[in-house]
């Protein structure tokens, strides 16, 4: 599954054949930054930051340029970039930079990033949360969307973390949503809720949803199903 994801995000090119968009454009010829900006990814083990539920959903709205500005700001201030560069992928870079953000607030670029998060109106977060079926749970909490998820999101169940992760991917309205083994670590009840969430998002005709899974129950409502083998 992760191989397909990496090919679609163009972390590497296929050794044979080609990936073609709209039957005419090779993925190799498409601007990489533009292409990745159109993709939202939900992995089997979602990363949530030790912050509020609201901010965890908003994080995907930070522009890559702002993240790069923060990274450059840290490097210019003489800070070690070993942790920032511990992963060559954009996801790894974003994670590393946001780890640094949680520890430091010494640059104007950092303030710009924080401002970009805070500028998102709460009704938009609530609207997305309703679509991914997490709103009722959040609304039942004493601090609601300001509830801190704790270290490693320890206060949330696997299904709750996954639905928040889907909300984070959906809030920026990607043209392509990729769910990579999104239910593989979940129990039956949590899988049912996440599956219900996925089905709830199917009505968006302007989005392609690609579900990578081993469980038949995860993909049985897909419009098209492709079975891959090692042969």
KAJOLIN-V911537 format. One record per residue. N is the residue number from 1. RES is the residue in three letters. SS is DSSP state (a for helix, b for strand, c for the rest). OMEGA is omega in degrees with one decimal (* if undefined). D_CENTER is the distance of its C-alpha to the mean C-alpha in Angstrom with 1 decimal. Layout:
n & res & ss & omega & d_center
N & RES & SS & OMEGA & D_CENTER
N & RES & SS & OMEGA & D_CENTER
//
This chain:
n & res & ss & omega & d_center
1 & UNK & c & -177.6 & 16.2
2 & UNK & a & 176.8 & 14.4
3 & UNK & a & 177.7 & 17.2
4 & UNK & a & 179.8 & 16.3
5 & UNK & a & -178.5 & 12.7
6 & UNK & a & 176.3 & 14.2
7 & UNK & a & -179.2 & 16.8
8 & UNK & a & 178.0 & 14.8
9 & UNK & c & 177.0 & 12.8
10 & UNK & c & 170.8 & 16.4
11 & UNK & c & 166.5 & 16.2
12 & UNK & c & -177.1 & 19.7
13 & UNK & c & 176.5 & 22.0
14 & UNK & c & 179.6 & 23.7
15 & UNK & c & 175.8 & 27.1
16 & UNK & c & 177.4 & 28.6
17 & UNK & c & -175.5 & 28.1
18 & UNK & c & 172.7 & 25.6
19 & UNK & c & -172.9 & 22.4
20 & UNK & b & 178.9 & 23.5
21 & UNK & b & 179.0 & 21.9
22 & UNK & c & 176.1 & 24.1
23 & UNK & c & -175.5 & 26.9
24 & UNK & c & -173.6 & 27.9
25 & UNK & b & 175.2 & 25.5
26 & UNK & b & 179.8 & 24.7
27 & UNK & a & 179.2 & 21.2
28 & UNK & a & -176.1 & 23.1
29 & UNK & a & -177.0 & 24.6
30 & UNK & c & 177.9 & 21.5
31 & UNK & c & -171.6 & 20.3
32 & UNK & a & -178.3 & 17.5
33 & UNK & a & 178.5 & 15.8
34 & UNK & a & -177.5 & 16.3
35 & UNK & a & -178.1 & 15.0
36 & UNK & a & 178.4 & 11.6
37 & UNK & a & -179.3 & 11.3
38 & UNK & c & -173.6 & 11.7
39 & UNK & b & 170.4 & 8.9
40 & UNK & b & -175.1 & 5.5
41 & UNK & b & 172.5 & 4.5
42 & UNK & b & -175.8 & 4.9
43 & UNK & c & -179.2 & 7.5
44 & UNK & c & -179.5 & 10.9
45 & UNK & c & -172.5 & 10.8
46 & UNK & c & 177.7 & 7.8
47 & UNK & c & 172.0 & 8.6
48 & UNK & c & -178.2 & 9.9
49 & UNK & c & 178.8 & 12.4
50 & UNK & c & -174.7 & 16.0
51 & UNK & c & -179.8 & 15.9
52 & UNK & b & 175.2 & 16.2
53 & UNK & a & -179.2 & 14.1
54 & UNK & a & -178.1 & 14.4
55 & UNK & a & 176.6 & 13.1
56 & UNK & a & 177.2 & 10.1
57 & UNK & a & -176.0 & 9.1
58 & UNK & a & -170.5 & 10.5
59 & UNK & a & -175.9 & 9.0
60 & UNK & a & -179.8 & 6.7
61 & UNK & a & 175.8 & 10.2
62 & UNK & c & -177.9 & 11.8
63 & UNK & c & 176.0 & 13.3
64 & UNK & a & 179.6 & 13.4
65 & UNK & a & 178.6 & 17.1
66 & UNK & a & 178.3 & 17.0
67 & UNK & a & 179.1 & 15.2
68 & UNK & a & 177.7 & 17.8
69 & UNK & a & 177.7 & 20.5
70 & UNK & a & 179.2 & 19.7
71 & UNK & a & 179.6 & 19.8
72 & UNK & a & 178.8 & 23.0
73 & UNK & a & 178.2 & 24.4
74 & UNK & a & -178.7 & 24.0
75 & UNK & a & 180.0 & 25.7
76 & UNK & a & -179.9 & 28.4
77 & UNK & c & 172.9 & 29.2
78 & UNK & c & 179.5 & 30.0
79 & UNK & c & 179.4 & 27.2
80 & UNK & c & 179.3 & 26.4
81 & UNK & c & -177.3 & 23.4
82 & UNK & c & 179.6 & 23.4
83 & UNK & c & -179.0 & 20.5
84 & UNK & c & -175.5 & 18.5
85 & UNK & c & -176.5 & 19.2
86 & UNK & c & 178.2 & 18.8
87 & UNK & c & -178.0 & 16.1
88 & UNK & c & -178.4 & 16.7
89 & UNK & c & 178.1 & 13.2
90 & UNK & a & 179.5 & 11.2
91 & UNK & a & 178.9 & 8.4
92 & UNK & a & 179.6 & 11.6
93 & UNK & a & -179.9 & 13.1
94 & UNK & a & -180.0 & 10.7
95 & UNK & a & -178.3 & 10.9
96 & UNK & a & -179.2 & 14.6
97 & UNK & a & 180.0 & 15.3
98 & UNK & a & 171.1 & 13.8
99 & UNK & a & 178.2 & 15.9
100 & UNK & a & 179.9 & 18.7
101 & UNK & a & -177.8 & 18.1
102 & UNK & a & -177.7 & 18.6
103 & UNK & a & -172.0 & 21.9
104 & UNK & c & 173.5 & 23.3
105 & UNK & c & -171.3 & 24.0
106 & UNK & c & -176.6 & 26.8
107 & UNK & c & 177.0 & 25.7
108 & UNK & a & 177.9 & 25.8
109 & UNK & a & 178.7 & 22.6
110 & UNK & a & 178.7 & 20.9
111 & UNK & a & 178.5 & 22.5
112 & UNK & a & 179.2 & 21.1
113 & UNK & a & 178.9 & 17.5
114 & UNK & a & 178.8 & 18.3
115 & UNK & a & -179.2 & 20.1
116 & UNK & a & 176.5 & 17.3
117 & UNK & a & -175.4 & 15.3
118 & UNK & a & -177.2 & 18.5
119 & UNK & c & 178.8 & 19.4
120 & UNK & c & -177.6 & 17.0
121 & UNK & c & -179.1 & 19.3
122 & UNK & a & 178.1 & 18.9
123 & UNK & a & 178.0 & 19.9
124 & UNK & a & 177.6 & 16.8
125 & UNK & a & 179.6 & 14.7
126 & UNK & a & -179.3 & 17.3
127 & UNK & a & 178.7 & 17.3
128 & UNK & a & -179.3 & 13.6
129 & UNK & a & 176.1 & 14.2
130 & UNK & a & -179.7 & 17.3
131 & UNK & a & -178.5 & 15.6
132 & UNK & c & 171.4 & 13.3
133 & UNK & c & 176.5 & 16.5
134 & UNK & c & -173.5 & 15.8
135 & UNK & a & -177.0 & 18.1
136 & UNK & a & 177.3 & 21.3
137 & UNK & a & -178.2 & 20.3
138 & UNK & a & -178.9 & 19.2
139 & UNK & a & -180.0 & 22.4
140 & UNK & c & -179.1 & 24.5
141 & UNK & c & -179.4 & 23.7
142 & UNK & c & -178.8 & 26.2
143 & UNK & c & 176.5 & 23.9
144 & UNK & a & -174.7 & 21.6
145 & UNK & a & 176.2 & 18.4
146 & UNK & a & 178.8 & 19.9
147 & UNK & c & 177.0 & 19.9
148 & UNK & b & -175.1 & 18.8
149 & UNK & c & 179.8 & 16.8
150 & UNK & c & 179.2 & 18.8
151 & UNK & a & -177.4 & 18.5
152 & UNK & a & 179.6 & 15.9
153 & UNK & a & -174.6 & 15.3
154 & UNK & c & -178.5 & 18.8
155 & UNK & c & -176.4 & 19.7
156 & UNK & c & 174.2 & 17.3
157 & UNK & c & 179.7 & 17.7
158 & UNK & a & 179.6 & 15.4
159 & UNK & a & 177.9 & 15.0
160 & UNK & a & 177.7 & 14.4
161 & UNK & a & -177.0 & 11.6
162 & UNK & a & 180.0 & 10.0
163 & UNK & a & 174.2 & 10.7
164 & UNK & a & 177.9 & 9.4
165 & UNK & a & 176.7 & 5.9
166 & UNK & a & 176.9 & 6.7
167 & UNK & a & 177.9 & 8.2
168 & UNK & a & -179.6 & 5.7
169 & UNK & a & -173.4 & 4.3
170 & UNK & a & -172.1 & 8.1
171 & UNK & c & 178.4 & 9.7
172 & UNK & c & 173.1 & 9.9
173 & UNK & c & 179.9 & 11.3
174 & UNK & c & 176.9 & 10.2
175 & UNK & c & 178.6 & 13.2
176 & UNK & b & 176.9 & 11.6
177 & UNK & b & -178.6 & 9.0
178 & UNK & b & 176.8 & 9.0
179 & UNK & b & -174.1 & 9.3
180 & UNK & b & -179.0 & 10.6
181 & UNK & c & -171.5 & 13.2
182 & UNK & c & -178.7 & 11.2
183 & UNK & c & -170.7 & 14.6
184 & UNK & c & -177.9 & 16.5
185 & UNK & c & -170.9 & 16.9
186 & UNK & c & 173.1 & 17.8
187 & UNK & c & -173.0 & 21.3
188 & UNK & a & -178.5 & 22.7
189 & UNK & a & 179.9 & 22.4
190 & UNK & a & 178.3 & 18.7
191 & UNK & a & 179.8 & 18.1
192 & UNK & a & -178.4 & 20.2
193 & UNK & a & 178.4 & 18.2
194 & UNK & a & 177.5 & 14.8
195 & UNK & a & 177.2 & 16.8
196 & UNK & a & 176.7 & 18.3
197 & UNK & a & -179.7 & 15.0
198 & UNK & a & 179.6 & 14.1
199 & UNK & a & -179.4 & 17.7
200 & UNK & a & -178.2 & 17.6
201 & UNK & c & -173.5 & 15.1
202 & UNK & c & -175.0 & 17.4
203 & UNK & c & -179.2 & 19.7
204 & UNK & c & -176.6 & 17.8
205 & UNK & c & -179.3 & 20.0
206 & UNK & c & -178.6 & 18.3
207 & UNK & c & 171.4 & 15.2
208 & UNK & b & 177.1 & 15.2
209 & UNK & b & 178.8 & 13.3
210 & UNK & b & -178.7 & 13.6
211 & UNK & b & 177.6 & 13.8
212 & UNK & b & -173.3 & 14.8
213 & UNK & c & 171.9 & 16.9
214 & UNK & c & -178.6 & 20.2
215 & UNK & c & 178.9 & 21.1
216 & UNK & a & -177.8 & 23.0
217 & UNK & a & -177.9 & 22.2
218 & UNK & a & -172.4 & 18.5
219 & UNK & a & -170.3 & 19.5
220 & UNK & c & 179.7 & 22.9
221 & UNK & c & 179.6 & 22.2
222 & UNK & c & 178.3 & 20.6
223 & UNK & c & 177.7 & 22.8
224 & UNK & c & 179.4 & 23.2
225 & UNK & c & 176.9 & 22.9
226 & UNK & c & 179.5 & 23.4
227 & UNK & c & -179.6 & 24.7
228 & UNK & c & 176.0 & 24.5
229 & UNK & c & -179.3 & 26.9
230 & UNK & c & -176.6 & 28.0
231 & UNK & c & * & 31.3
//
